[in-house]
Every structure is written in structure tokens, then in C-alpha cells.
Amino acid sequence: MSHAAIIAENIGKKYLLQHQQTGRNYKALRDVIAGKAKSLVTIGRESNRPPVEEFWALKDVSFEIKHGDVVGIVGRNGAGKSTLLKLLSRITEPTTGRIRLRGRVASLLEVGTGFHPELTGRENIFLNGAILGMSKAEITRKFDEIVAFAEVERFLDTPVKRYSSGMYVRLAFAVAAHLEPEILIVDEVLAVGDASFQKKCLGKMQDVSKGGRTVLFVSHNMGAVTTLCRTGIWMQQGRLIKSGPARQIVDEYLTTNASSQTTVMDLGSLPRLGDFGHKFKIEKLEWLSGLPLQHGETISARIHFWTTDEVEDVAIGIGFSTLEGVRLLTVETDFQDGHRPALKKNSTGYVDLVLADLPLAPGLYSLDIGARSGDSFALDYLPNFTQAEIAMGLKTPGYIARQGAGVRIPSDWQWHFLPHS
């Protein structure tokens, strides 16, 4: 008898992309509002119907996950990770292949998944428990623990549609993790929460896994994957590239990713979490100084953005971290002079960065990019959107160029020798 909690056999997911002209979009919307939309059959007979393109988000993916295993799924944006989790969560069905699950599944894939916006936090806890097949007595036994973990006591009897995205995801994770599923599936909605809550979530997932339950975790935080997960799955363009020990998979994924760097990166089409990118979106990153970046040399970059609403006190920043997710260097537009411009609706522009004497030692680093309003309100955020190699520069002494050295900056030292006694 198999001890597998999850078996995926040649699963694939196909979507049909319909390319419409702008004018037809407006016409269709007006027709729907007026109740005059044509049936699909009628539209299908039109000679000028929009072309339809087949898109395979997943293709021929097979794997087996044992009971009690903790699995991290890594890959670039658009690799098919979230689609895979939706299939495993039974949110959507595969186009080809089949999935066998053994055990009760709780999933947290998107902010708001599984919650009814008109119901209160209290009511949604009982609703989610019922969906998972738990009795009222079981849910009541866990109720106080869920509320304490989510830190939403004051808003427990408020409709969740009035919750912030952070409150929403805290409660959703607390419900998913505490109602004792045999299989817990978590996408990187945790990025919506603050650092302390993310740490608490990772600790809870460790507790869940130690209890013999199965955890699937999608994250761009490679440190979290290597710390939490025993097994890694590497996805690329809808296919499973490799699976194996988490540390080995992460190392191979990051090394391959770094070798395909480009001086111009389109960031506008990358998926965001929560409300990131709705009012203000970072569209593109250009390395004006070329690649690879060099230790001790000046680097320059241009970050393009646009707005869909008025935003105030805007600051943009780039962060450099180790591959394990430890932040080593942050550069932000408002750090030196505090200048944070107000931007009007439908503004487009770019900001140029010049950083003299790059202090990071040669090696491979993970990059985050984001924008905020004021000190804390996040407008856009793309964690670990790429990896950057930093090479030796003309000012780099060979005897100090070693990987893992982090930030290397000039400093004054003086030797003093005491006389022999």
C-alpha cells in the first residue's frame, strides 16, 4: 500500500486565451450591461471572431509526496506554481492526468480565498471549519487559539470585507493551519503580512509538519524553503524540471536563474500579491551600468513606473539579500534627503539610481524591488524577482574575494605591537 499523501500523474492544465480588440471589449461590456450579449455559439459563427490561443499553464507534471513531508515549490513568476496548487486544492480540475489526495486538505492560495466578505471573522472561522468537514465542537475547541494567533480579537465581529489585506491573511492562515488538516497547502500570500507574522507562520508550519502532516509551500524566499522544507520541486514554464533535497534544488535553481540575466527586465507583467501594483506599479528595471555588477565599482539603474491613482509620499527601493533570504543591503530613493514626491493619476516616469563603490563581495544575491507611500504603506512589491551576480571589480583585492562574505567596505586599521616581556 502506498504511503503517499499526494500522487500527481501526468497532469496538465490548458487555458484558452481570447485576443480581443479594444473596441470589441467595450462593446461586449456595454452589451452585457444592457442584457444583450450574444451567446457564445453566435459569436463563434462570426467571421471576424477574435483568435483563440491555447496556453498550457502546466504540462505532463508527475510526482509523489509522502505523508509528513514538507515540500517547497520554487520557480520564476509564471512557472506554473500557483496553478499546480489550485489543482491540488481542487479549486480547478486538470485538463489531463489525475491527482490522488489522501487526507483532508486546507489551502491558503490568495488573499480572501474561502472567506465570505459579508460574514464576520467569527462566522468565517466556523464556515471554513465546516467546509473542512469539522464538527462545531472541534472548531470551538480551536477557536481561541485561532483568534489569538491571527491577532484580530477587536475585529472578530466585523465583516471581513472591512479587514485590511494583512488582517485578512492573518485570519485565513490561522484558520488553515489550526483546523488540523492532513495536508496544508500555502502559496506566498504570507508576503502580505509583516516580518514578525511571516516568522510566526513559518514556525506554525514547522509545528504542523512535526505533527506528521504534509505541507506544500510556494515561496520566493529561498531561506524559508531551505529552512522549512525537506524536499524541493523546481518548476519552469509549466513543467517539472527536477525534484530532490530542498537545499540541492534551491542551489541549482538559483545558479541557473542567475546565468540568464538580462540588462532590461520587464516587471509590469509579473503577478502581484494582494493589492500590490494596483495604484502604483513598477514596470521595468534597466541596468545602465551593465552586467554583471562589480564589487567596488559604481552601479547605475533606471526604474520605470506608472500610476493608476493619486499617490503621495512615494519612495522606491531595491534590496540585496543572500540566497537564504538575509537582507544585506537596501538602497532607497528617500534615504538621504527624505524626498518623497506626490504623483498624479496616470503618471508615468522613471527614477535613476547611482550607487558608488558597491560594497557587496563577489557572489550571487537575491533582489527585491518595491515602492511605498510614507514609512510603511506598501504600493508595490516583488520579492526575489531575480538573482544578480556580483563579480570582482578592478578595486577588488584577490585575497578578500570569497563568496558569502556579504558587505565589504574600506575601513582604517592600525597595528600595534607590544614589546616582548
VOFIFI-678852 format. One record per residue (C-alpha): residue number from 1; x, y, z; residue in one letter. Coordinates in Angstrom, 1 decimal. Layout:
<recs>
+-----+--------+--------+--------+---------+
| num |      x |      y |      z | residuo |
+-----+--------+--------+--------+---------+
| NUM |      X |      Y |      Z |       A |
...
+-----+--------+--------+--------+---------+
</recs>
This chain:
<recs>
+-----+--------+--------+--------+---------+
| num |      x |      y |      z | residuo |
+-----+--------+--------+--------+---------+
|   1 |    0.0 |    0.0 |    0.0 |       M |
|   2 |    1.4 |    3.4 |   -0.9 |       S |
|   3 |    2.3 |    5.8 |    1.8 |       H |
|   4 |    1.9 |    8.8 |   -0.5 |       A |
|   5 |   -0.3 |   11.7 |    0.6 |       A |
|   6 |   -0.4 |   13.2 |   -2.9 |       I |
|   7 |    0.1 |   11.5 |   -6.3 |       I |
|   8 |    0.1 |   13.5 |   -9.5 |       A |
|   9 |    0.1 |   11.6 |  -12.7 |       E |
|  10 |    0.9 |   13.4 |  -16.0 |       N |
|  11 |   -1.3 |   16.4 |  -15.0 |       I |
|  12 |   -1.7 |   19.3 |  -17.4 |       G |
|  13 |   -3.8 |   22.5 |  -17.4 |       K |
|  14 |   -4.9 |   24.2 |  -20.6 |       K |
|  15 |   -6.4 |   27.7 |  -20.9 |       Y |
|  16 |   -7.9 |   29.3 |  -23.9 |       L |
|  17 |   -6.7 |   32.9 |  -24.4 |       L |
|  18 |   -9.1 |   35.0 |  -26.5 |       Q |
|  19 |   -7.4 |   38.0 |  -28.0 |       H |
|  20 |   -9.8 |   40.9 |  -28.5 |       Q |
|  21 |   -9.5 |   44.3 |  -30.0 |       Q |
|  22 |  -10.1 |   47.2 |  -27.6 |       T |
|  23 |  -13.3 |   48.3 |  -29.4 |       G |
|  24 |  -14.8 |   44.8 |  -29.1 |       R |
|  25 |  -14.0 |   44.8 |  -25.3 |       N |
|  26 |  -16.0 |   48.0 |  -24.8 |       Y |
|  27 |  -18.9 |   46.7 |  -27.0 |       K |
|  28 |  -19.1 |   43.4 |  -25.2 |       A |
|  29 |  -19.2 |   45.2 |  -21.8 |       L |
|  30 |  -21.9 |   47.5 |  -22.9 |       R |
|  31 |  -23.9 |   44.6 |  -24.3 |       D |
|  32 |  -23.6 |   42.7 |  -21.1 |       V |
|  33 |  -24.8 |   45.6 |  -19.0 |       I |
|  34 |  -27.8 |   46.1 |  -21.4 |       A |
|  35 |  -28.5 |   42.4 |  -21.2 |       G |
|  36 |  -27.9 |   42.0 |  -25.0 |       K |
|  37 |  -24.7 |   39.9 |  -25.0 |       A |
|  38 |  -24.7 |   37.4 |  -27.8 |       K |
|  39 |  -24.4 |   33.7 |  -27.0 |       S |
|  40 |  -21.0 |   32.1 |  -27.4 |       L |
|  41 |  -22.5 |   30.0 |  -30.2 |       V |
|  42 |  -23.5 |   33.1 |  -32.2 |       T |
|  43 |  -20.1 |   34.7 |  -31.6 |       I |
|  44 |  -18.4 |   31.6 |  -32.6 |       G |
|  45 |  -20.0 |   31.8 |  -36.1 |       R |
|  46 |  -18.8 |   35.3 |  -36.7 |       E |
|  47 |  -16.2 |   35.5 |  -39.4 |       S |
|  48 |  -14.3 |   38.2 |  -37.5 |       N |
|  49 |  -14.3 |   36.4 |  -34.1 |       R |
|  50 |  -11.2 |   37.1 |  -32.1 |       P |
|  51 |   -8.4 |   34.5 |  -32.4 |       P |
|  52 |   -8.1 |   31.9 |  -29.6 |       V |
|  53 |   -4.7 |   30.7 |  -28.4 |       E |
|  54 |   -4.1 |   27.6 |  -26.4 |       E |
|  55 |   -1.9 |   28.1 |  -23.3 |       F |
|  56 |   -0.7 |   25.2 |  -21.2 |       W |
|  57 |    0.0 |   26.5 |  -17.7 |       A |
|  58 |    1.1 |   23.0 |  -16.8 |       L |
|  59 |    2.1 |   20.1 |  -18.9 |       K |
|  60 |    3.0 |   16.4 |  -18.1 |       D |
|  61 |    3.7 |   17.0 |  -14.4 |       V |
|  62 |    4.2 |   13.9 |  -12.3 |       S |
|  63 |    5.4 |   13.5 |   -8.7 |       F |
|  64 |    4.6 |   11.7 |   -5.4 |       E |
|  65 |    4.7 |   13.3 |   -1.9 |       I |
|  66 |    4.8 |   11.1 |    1.2 |       K |
|  67 |    2.8 |   11.7 |    4.3 |       H |
|  68 |    4.5 |   14.1 |    6.7 |       G |
|  69 |    6.8 |   15.5 |    4.0 |       D |
|  70 |    7.4 |   19.3 |    3.8 |       V |
|  71 |    7.8 |   20.3 |    0.2 |       V |
|  72 |    8.9 |   23.7 |   -1.2 |       G |
|  73 |    8.0 |   24.6 |   -4.8 |       I |
|  74 |   10.3 |   27.1 |   -6.4 |       V |
|  75 |   10.4 |   28.7 |   -9.9 |       G |
|  76 |   10.2 |   32.1 |  -11.5 |       R |
|  77 |    6.9 |   34.0 |  -11.8 |       N |
|  78 |    4.7 |   32.3 |  -14.5 |       G |
|  79 |    6.4 |   28.9 |  -13.9 |       A |
|  80 |    3.0 |   27.2 |  -13.0 |       G |
|  81 |    3.5 |   27.0 |   -9.3 |       K |
|  82 |    0.2 |   28.7 |   -8.3 |       S |
|  83 |   -1.7 |   26.7 |  -11.0 |       T |
|  84 |   -0.3 |   23.5 |   -9.6 |       L |
|  85 |   -1.5 |   24.4 |   -6.1 |       L |
|  86 |   -5.0 |   25.3 |   -7.4 |       K |
|  87 |   -5.2 |   21.8 |   -8.9 |       L |
|  88 |   -4.1 |   20.1 |   -5.7 |       L |
|  89 |   -6.6 |   22.2 |   -3.7 |       S |
|  90 |   -9.4 |   21.1 |   -6.1 |       R |
|  91 |  -10.2 |   24.8 |   -6.9 |       I |
|  92 |   -9.9 |   23.8 |  -10.6 |       T |
|  93 |   -9.7 |   20.5 |  -12.4 |       E |
|  94 |   -6.7 |   19.3 |  -14.5 |       P |
|  95 |   -7.2 |   19.2 |  -18.3 |       T |
|  96 |   -5.1 |   16.0 |  -18.5 |       T |
|  97 |   -3.9 |   13.4 |  -16.0 |       G |
|  98 |   -5.2 |   12.8 |  -12.5 |       R |
|  99 |   -4.4 |   13.7 |   -8.9 |       I |
| 100 |   -4.9 |   11.4 |   -5.9 |       R |
| 101 |   -5.1 |   13.0 |   -2.4 |       L |
| 102 |   -5.2 |   11.1 |    0.9 |       R |
| 103 |   -6.3 |   13.3 |    3.7 |       G |
| 104 |   -8.2 |   16.5 |    4.5 |       R |
| 105 |   -6.8 |   19.5 |    2.6 |       V |
| 106 |   -6.6 |   23.1 |    3.8 |       A |
| 107 |   -5.2 |   25.7 |    1.4 |       S |
| 108 |   -4.3 |   29.3 |    1.5 |       L |
| 109 |   -3.6 |   30.5 |   -2.0 |       L |
| 110 |   -4.9 |   34.0 |   -2.4 |       E |
| 111 |   -5.9 |   36.7 |    0.0 |       V |
| 112 |   -9.6 |   36.2 |    0.5 |       G |
| 113 |   -9.8 |   32.6 |   -0.7 |       T |
| 114 |  -12.5 |   30.7 |    1.1 |       G |
| 115 |  -13.9 |   33.7 |    3.1 |       F |
| 116 |  -17.3 |   35.2 |    2.6 |       H |
| 117 |  -16.8 |   39.0 |    2.6 |       P |
| 118 |  -20.2 |   39.8 |    4.2 |       E |
| 119 |  -19.7 |   37.4 |    7.2 |       L |
| 120 |  -17.7 |   38.4 |   10.3 |       T |
| 121 |  -14.4 |   36.9 |   11.2 |       G |
| 122 |  -16.1 |   34.7 |   13.8 |       R |
| 123 |  -18.6 |   33.4 |   11.3 |       E |
| 124 |  -15.9 |   32.7 |    8.7 |       N |
| 125 |  -13.9 |   30.6 |   11.2 |       I |
| 126 |  -16.9 |   28.3 |   11.6 |       F |
| 127 |  -17.7 |   28.4 |    7.9 |       L |
| 128 |  -14.2 |   27.3 |    7.0 |       N |
| 129 |  -14.2 |   24.6 |    9.6 |       G |
| 130 |  -17.4 |   23.2 |    8.3 |       A |
| 131 |  -16.0 |   23.2 |    4.7 |       I |
| 132 |  -13.1 |   21.2 |    6.0 |       L |
| 133 |  -15.6 |   18.7 |    7.5 |       G |
| 134 |  -15.1 |   19.6 |   11.1 |       M |
| 135 |  -17.8 |   19.5 |   13.8 |       S |
| 136 |  -18.9 |   22.6 |   15.6 |       K |
| 137 |  -17.3 |   21.2 |   18.8 |       A |
| 138 |  -13.9 |   20.7 |   17.1 |       E |
| 139 |  -14.0 |   24.3 |   15.8 |       I |
| 140 |  -15.0 |   25.7 |   19.2 |       T |
| 141 |  -12.1 |   23.8 |   20.8 |       R |
| 142 |   -9.6 |   25.5 |   18.4 |       K |
| 143 |  -11.4 |   28.9 |   18.3 |       F |
| 144 |   -9.5 |   30.8 |   20.9 |       D |
| 145 |   -6.1 |   29.6 |   19.6 |       E |
| 146 |   -7.0 |   30.7 |   16.1 |       I |
| 147 |   -8.1 |   34.2 |   17.2 |       V |
| 148 |   -5.0 |   34.7 |   19.3 |       A |
| 149 |   -2.7 |   33.6 |   16.5 |       F |
| 150 |   -4.4 |   36.0 |   14.0 |       A |
| 151 |   -4.4 |   38.9 |   16.4 |       E |
| 152 |   -7.9 |   40.1 |   15.3 |       V |
| 153 |   -9.7 |   40.0 |   18.7 |       E |
| 154 |  -11.0 |   43.5 |   18.3 |       R |
| 155 |  -12.5 |   42.9 |   14.9 |       F |
| 156 |  -13.9 |   39.4 |   15.4 |       L |
| 157 |  -17.5 |   40.5 |   14.9 |       D |
| 158 |  -16.7 |   42.9 |   12.0 |       T |
| 159 |  -17.4 |   41.7 |    8.4 |       P |
| 160 |  -14.2 |   40.6 |    6.8 |       V |
| 161 |  -14.7 |   42.9 |    3.8 |       K |
| 162 |  -13.6 |   45.7 |    6.1 |       R |
| 163 |  -10.4 |   43.9 |    7.0 |       Y |
| 164 |   -7.1 |   45.1 |    5.6 |       S |
| 165 |   -5.2 |   42.6 |    3.4 |       S |
| 166 |   -2.8 |   41.9 |    6.4 |       G |
| 167 |   -5.7 |   41.2 |    8.8 |       M |
| 168 |   -7.4 |   39.0 |    6.1 |       Y |
| 169 |   -4.3 |   36.9 |    5.5 |       V |
| 170 |   -3.6 |   36.5 |    9.2 |       R |
| 171 |   -7.0 |   35.1 |    9.9 |       L |
| 172 |   -7.0 |   33.0 |    6.8 |       A |
| 173 |   -3.7 |   31.4 |    7.7 |       F |
| 174 |   -4.7 |   30.9 |   11.3 |       A |
| 175 |   -7.8 |   29.0 |   10.2 |       V |
| 176 |   -6.0 |   26.9 |    7.6 |       A |
| 177 |   -3.2 |   25.9 |   10.0 |       A |
| 178 |   -5.1 |   25.3 |   13.2 |       H |
| 179 |   -8.1 |   23.3 |   11.9 |       L |
| 180 |   -5.9 |   20.2 |   11.7 |       E |
| 181 |   -5.8 |   19.3 |    8.0 |       P |
| 182 |   -3.8 |   16.3 |    7.0 |       E |
| 183 |   -2.4 |   18.4 |    4.0 |       I |
| 184 |   -1.7 |   22.1 |    4.3 |       L |
| 185 |   -1.1 |   24.0 |    1.0 |       I |
| 186 |    0.3 |   27.5 |    1.3 |       V |
| 187 |    1.1 |   30.0 |   -1.6 |       D |
| 188 |    3.2 |   33.1 |   -0.9 |       E |
| 189 |    0.3 |   35.1 |    0.4 |       V |
| 190 |    2.4 |   35.4 |    3.5 |       L |
| 191 |    4.3 |   38.2 |    1.8 |       A |
| 192 |    1.3 |   40.4 |    2.6 |       V |
| 193 |    2.0 |   40.1 |    6.3 |       G |
| 194 |    4.7 |   41.9 |    8.2 |       D |
| 195 |    8.0 |   40.3 |    9.1 |       A |
| 196 |    7.0 |   39.2 |   12.6 |       S |
| 197 |    3.9 |   37.5 |   11.3 |       F |
| 198 |    5.8 |   35.7 |    8.5 |       Q |
| 199 |    8.1 |   34.4 |   11.1 |       K |
| 200 |    5.2 |   33.2 |   13.2 |       K |
| 201 |    3.6 |   31.5 |   10.2 |       C |
| 202 |    6.8 |   29.6 |    9.3 |       L |
| 203 |    7.0 |   28.5 |   12.9 |       G |
| 204 |    3.5 |   27.2 |   12.8 |       K |
| 205 |    4.1 |   25.3 |    9.5 |       M |
| 206 |    7.1 |   23.7 |   11.2 |       Q |
| 207 |    4.8 |   22.6 |   14.1 |       D |
| 208 |    2.3 |   21.2 |   11.6 |       V |
| 209 |    5.0 |   19.2 |    9.8 |       S |
| 210 |    6.4 |   17.9 |   13.1 |       K |
| 211 |    2.9 |   16.6 |   13.8 |       G |
| 212 |    3.2 |   14.3 |   10.9 |       G |
| 213 |    1.1 |   16.3 |    8.5 |       R |
| 214 |    2.0 |   17.2 |    4.9 |       T |
| 215 |    2.9 |   20.7 |    3.9 |       V |
| 216 |    3.3 |   22.2 |    0.4 |       L |
| 217 |    4.8 |   25.7 |    0.4 |       F |
| 218 |    5.4 |   28.0 |   -2.6 |       V |
| 219 |    7.8 |   30.9 |   -1.8 |       S |
| 220 |   10.3 |   33.2 |   -3.4 |       H |
| 221 |   12.1 |   33.3 |   -0.1 |       N |
| 222 |   14.8 |   30.7 |   -0.6 |       M |
| 223 |   15.9 |   30.9 |    3.0 |       G |
| 224 |   12.4 |   29.9 |    4.1 |       A |
| 225 |   12.3 |   27.0 |    1.6 |       V |
| 226 |   15.7 |   25.6 |    2.7 |       T |
| 227 |   14.9 |   26.1 |    6.4 |       T |
| 228 |   11.4 |   24.7 |    6.4 |       L |
| 229 |   11.4 |   22.1 |    3.6 |       C |
| 230 |   13.0 |   18.7 |    3.3 |       R |
| 231 |   12.0 |   18.3 |   -0.4 |       T |
| 232 |   12.1 |   20.8 |   -3.3 |       G |
| 233 |   10.3 |   20.9 |   -6.6 |       I |
| 234 |   11.6 |   23.1 |   -9.3 |       W |
| 235 |    9.0 |   24.4 |  -11.9 |       M |
| 236 |    9.8 |   26.1 |  -15.1 |       Q |
| 237 |    7.3 |   27.1 |  -17.9 |       Q |
| 238 |    4.7 |   24.7 |  -16.7 |       G |
| 239 |    6.9 |   21.7 |  -16.4 |       R |
| 240 |    8.6 |   20.0 |  -13.5 |       L |
| 241 |   12.4 |   20.4 |  -14.1 |       I |
| 242 |   13.7 |   18.5 |  -11.1 |       K |
| 243 |   12.8 |   17.4 |   -7.5 |       S |
| 244 |   15.0 |   16.3 |   -4.7 |       G |
| 245 |   16.5 |   17.5 |   -1.4 |       P |
| 246 |   15.4 |   21.2 |   -0.9 |       A |
| 247 |   18.9 |   22.7 |   -0.5 |       R |
| 248 |   20.2 |   21.0 |   -3.7 |       Q |
| 249 |   17.1 |   22.1 |   -5.7 |       I |
| 250 |   17.4 |   25.7 |   -4.5 |       V |
| 251 |   21.1 |   25.9 |   -5.3 |       D |
| 252 |   20.6 |   24.5 |   -8.8 |       E |
| 253 |   17.6 |   26.8 |   -9.4 |       Y |
| 254 |   19.4 |   29.9 |   -8.3 |       L |
| 255 |   22.5 |   29.1 |  -10.2 |       T |
| 256 |   20.6 |   28.5 |  -13.5 |       T |
| 257 |   18.5 |   31.6 |  -12.9 |       N |
| 258 |   21.5 |   33.8 |  -12.5 |       A |
| 259 |   23.1 |   32.7 |  -15.8 |       S |
| 260 |   20.1 |   34.1 |  -17.7 |       S |
| 261 |   20.3 |   37.7 |  -16.5 |       Q |
| 262 |   19.3 |   40.5 |  -18.8 |       T |
| 263 |   20.1 |   44.2 |  -18.6 |       T |
| 264 |   16.4 |   45.1 |  -19.1 |       V |
| 265 |   13.7 |   43.3 |  -17.1 |       M |
| 266 |   10.0 |   43.7 |  -17.7 |       D |
| 267 |    8.4 |   43.7 |  -14.3 |       L |
| 268 |    4.9 |   45.0 |  -15.2 |       G |
| 269 |    3.5 |   41.7 |  -16.3 |       S |
| 270 |    4.7 |   39.7 |  -13.2 |       L |
| 271 |    1.9 |   38.7 |  -10.9 |       P |
| 272 |    1.5 |   40.6 |   -7.6 |       R |
| 273 |    0.0 |   39.5 |   -4.3 |       L |
| 274 |   -2.9 |   41.3 |   -2.6 |       G |
| 275 |   -3.2 |   45.0 |   -3.6 |       D |
| 276 |    0.4 |   45.4 |   -4.7 |       F |
| 277 |    0.7 |   47.2 |   -8.0 |       G |
| 278 |   -2.9 |   48.5 |   -8.1 |       H |
| 279 |   -2.3 |   52.2 |   -7.6 |       K |
| 280 |    1.4 |   52.3 |   -8.4 |       F |
| 281 |    3.3 |   49.7 |  -10.5 |       K |
| 282 |    7.0 |   49.2 |  -11.1 |       I |
| 283 |    7.1 |   48.4 |  -14.8 |       E |
| 284 |   10.8 |   47.9 |  -15.8 |       K |
| 285 |   14.3 |   47.7 |  -14.4 |       L |
| 286 |   17.3 |   48.7 |  -16.6 |       E |
| 287 |   20.9 |   48.1 |  -15.5 |       W |
| 288 |   22.5 |   51.1 |  -17.1 |       L |
| 289 |   26.0 |   50.1 |  -15.9 |       S |
| 290 |   25.7 |   46.6 |  -17.5 |       G |
| 291 |   26.0 |   43.1 |  -16.0 |       L |
| 292 |   27.5 |   41.5 |  -14.1 |       P |
| 293 |   27.6 |   44.1 |  -11.4 |       L |
| 294 |   31.1 |   44.6 |  -10.0 |       Q |
| 295 |   32.3 |   44.9 |   -6.4 |       H |
| 296 |   33.8 |   48.3 |   -5.6 |       G |
| 297 |   32.5 |   49.9 |   -8.8 |       E |
| 298 |   29.7 |   52.3 |   -9.5 |       T |
| 299 |   26.4 |   50.7 |  -10.5 |       I |
| 300 |   23.5 |   52.6 |  -12.1 |       S |
| 301 |   20.0 |   51.5 |  -12.8 |       A |
| 302 |   16.7 |   53.0 |  -14.1 |       R |
| 303 |   13.3 |   52.0 |  -12.6 |       I |
| 304 |   10.2 |   52.8 |  -14.7 |       H |
| 305 |    6.8 |   53.2 |  -13.1 |       F |
| 306 |    3.2 |   54.3 |  -13.7 |       W |
| 307 |    0.2 |   55.1 |  -11.6 |       T |
| 308 |   -3.5 |   54.4 |  -11.9 |       T |
| 309 |   -4.4 |   56.6 |   -9.0 |       D |
| 310 |   -3.1 |   59.6 |   -7.0 |       E |
| 311 |   -0.3 |   58.5 |   -4.5 |       V |
| 312 |    1.6 |   60.6 |   -2.0 |       E |
| 313 |    5.0 |   60.4 |   -0.3 |       D |
| 314 |    6.3 |   57.8 |   -2.8 |       V |
| 315 |    9.7 |   56.1 |   -2.2 |       A |
| 316 |   11.2 |   53.3 |   -4.3 |       I |
| 317 |   13.9 |   50.8 |   -3.2 |       G |
| 318 |   16.0 |   47.8 |   -4.1 |       I |
| 319 |   17.2 |   45.2 |   -1.7 |       G |
| 320 |   20.1 |   42.8 |   -2.0 |       F |
| 321 |   19.9 |   39.6 |    0.1 |       S |
| 322 |   21.7 |   36.3 |    0.5 |       T |
| 323 |   20.2 |   33.3 |   -1.2 |       L |
| 324 |   18.9 |   32.3 |    2.2 |       E |
| 325 |   16.9 |   35.5 |    2.4 |       G |
| 326 |   19.1 |   37.6 |    4.8 |       V |
| 327 |   19.0 |   41.2 |    3.7 |       R |
| 328 |   22.4 |   42.7 |    3.4 |       L |
| 329 |   21.9 |   46.0 |    1.5 |       L |
| 330 |   19.0 |   48.3 |    0.9 |       T |
| 331 |   19.0 |   51.4 |   -1.3 |       V |
| 332 |   16.0 |   53.7 |   -1.3 |       E |
| 333 |   15.1 |   57.0 |   -3.0 |       T |
| 334 |   14.3 |   58.9 |    0.2 |       D |
| 335 |   17.2 |   57.7 |    2.4 |       F |
| 336 |   19.5 |   60.7 |    2.1 |       Q |
| 337 |   17.2 |   63.7 |    1.6 |       D |
| 338 |   13.8 |   62.4 |    2.7 |       G |
| 339 |   12.2 |   63.5 |   -0.6 |       H |
| 340 |    9.0 |   61.6 |   -1.4 |       R |
| 341 |    7.1 |   63.1 |   -4.4 |       P |
| 342 |    3.3 |   63.1 |   -4.8 |       A |
| 343 |    2.2 |   61.6 |   -8.1 |       L |
| 344 |   -1.0 |   62.3 |  -10.1 |       K |
| 345 |   -3.3 |   59.7 |  -11.6 |       K |
| 346 |   -2.0 |   58.1 |  -14.8 |       N |
| 347 |    1.6 |   59.4 |  -14.3 |       S |
| 348 |    4.5 |   57.6 |  -16.0 |       T |
| 349 |    8.1 |   58.2 |  -15.3 |       G |
| 350 |   11.4 |   56.7 |  -14.0 |       Y |
| 351 |   13.9 |   57.2 |  -11.3 |       V |
| 352 |   17.6 |   56.7 |  -11.7 |       D |
| 353 |   19.9 |   55.1 |   -9.2 |       L |
| 354 |   23.6 |   55.7 |   -8.9 |       V |
| 355 |   25.5 |   53.8 |   -6.1 |       L |
| 356 |   29.2 |   54.4 |   -5.9 |       A |
| 357 |   31.6 |   51.7 |   -4.7 |       D |
| 358 |   29.2 |   48.7 |   -4.5 |       L |
| 359 |   30.2 |   47.1 |   -1.1 |       P |
| 360 |   28.9 |   43.6 |   -1.7 |       L |
| 361 |   31.5 |   40.9 |   -2.1 |       A |
| 362 |   31.6 |   38.8 |   -5.3 |       P |
| 363 |   28.9 |   36.2 |   -5.3 |       G |
| 364 |   25.2 |   35.5 |   -6.1 |       L |
| 365 |   22.5 |   37.6 |   -4.5 |       Y |
| 366 |   18.7 |   37.7 |   -4.4 |       S |
| 367 |   17.0 |   41.0 |   -5.4 |       L |
| 368 |   13.7 |   42.6 |   -4.1 |       D |
| 369 |   12.2 |   45.7 |   -5.5 |       I |
| 370 |    9.3 |   47.7 |   -4.2 |       G |
| 371 |    7.6 |   51.1 |   -3.6 |       A |
| 372 |    5.8 |   52.5 |   -0.6 |       R |
| 373 |    3.8 |   55.5 |    0.5 |       S |
| 374 |    5.3 |   57.2 |    3.6 |       G |
| 375 |    7.1 |   55.0 |    6.0 |       D |
| 376 |    5.1 |   51.8 |    5.9 |       S |
| 377 |    2.2 |   51.6 |    3.3 |       F |
| 378 |    3.4 |   49.2 |    0.5 |       A |
| 379 |    2.3 |   50.3 |   -3.0 |       L |
| 380 |    4.2 |   47.6 |   -5.0 |       D |
| 381 |    6.5 |   44.7 |   -4.0 |       Y |
| 382 |    8.3 |   42.0 |   -6.0 |       L |
| 383 |   10.3 |   39.8 |   -3.6 |       P |
| 384 |   13.2 |   37.8 |   -5.1 |       N |
| 385 |   12.2 |   38.8 |   -8.6 |       F |
| 386 |   15.7 |   37.9 |   -9.9 |       T |
| 387 |   19.2 |   37.0 |   -8.8 |       Q |
| 388 |   22.2 |   39.1 |   -9.5 |       A |
| 389 |   25.8 |   38.1 |   -9.8 |       E |
| 390 |   28.4 |   40.5 |   -8.4 |       I |
| 391 |   31.8 |   39.9 |   -9.9 |       A |
| 392 |   35.3 |   41.1 |   -8.9 |       M |
| 393 |   36.0 |   44.6 |   -9.9 |       G |
| 394 |   39.2 |   46.5 |  -10.6 |       L |
| 395 |   39.3 |   47.5 |   -6.9 |       K |
| 396 |   38.8 |   44.1 |   -5.5 |       T |
| 397 |   41.9 |   42.5 |   -3.9 |       P |
| 398 |   42.0 |   38.9 |   -4.9 |       G |
| 399 |   42.8 |   37.7 |   -1.3 |       Y |
| 400 |   39.4 |   39.0 |    0.0 |       I |
| 401 |   37.2 |   37.9 |   -2.8 |       A |
| 402 |   35.3 |   35.0 |   -1.4 |       R |
| 403 |   31.6 |   34.0 |   -1.6 |       Q |
| 404 |   29.5 |   34.5 |    1.4 |       G |
| 405 |   31.5 |   37.5 |    2.7 |       A |
| 406 |   28.5 |   39.9 |    2.5 |       G |
| 407 |   29.3 |   43.6 |    2.6 |       V |
| 408 |   32.9 |   44.5 |    2.2 |       R |
| 409 |   33.7 |   48.2 |    2.9 |       I |
| 410 |   37.0 |   50.1 |    3.3 |       P |
| 411 |   38.0 |   50.8 |    6.9 |       S |
| 412 |   41.0 |   52.2 |    8.8 |       D |
| 413 |   43.1 |   49.8 |   10.9 |       W |
| 414 |   46.3 |   50.3 |   12.8 |       Q |
| 415 |   48.6 |   47.6 |   14.0 |       W |
| 416 |   50.3 |   47.9 |   17.5 |       H |
| 417 |   52.9 |   45.5 |   18.8 |       F |
| 418 |   53.7 |   45.2 |   22.4 |       L |
| 419 |   57.4 |   44.7 |   23.5 |       P |
| 420 |   58.4 |   41.2 |   24.5 |       H |
| 421 |   58.3 |   40.6 |   28.2 |       S |
+-----+--------+--------+--------+---------+
</recs>
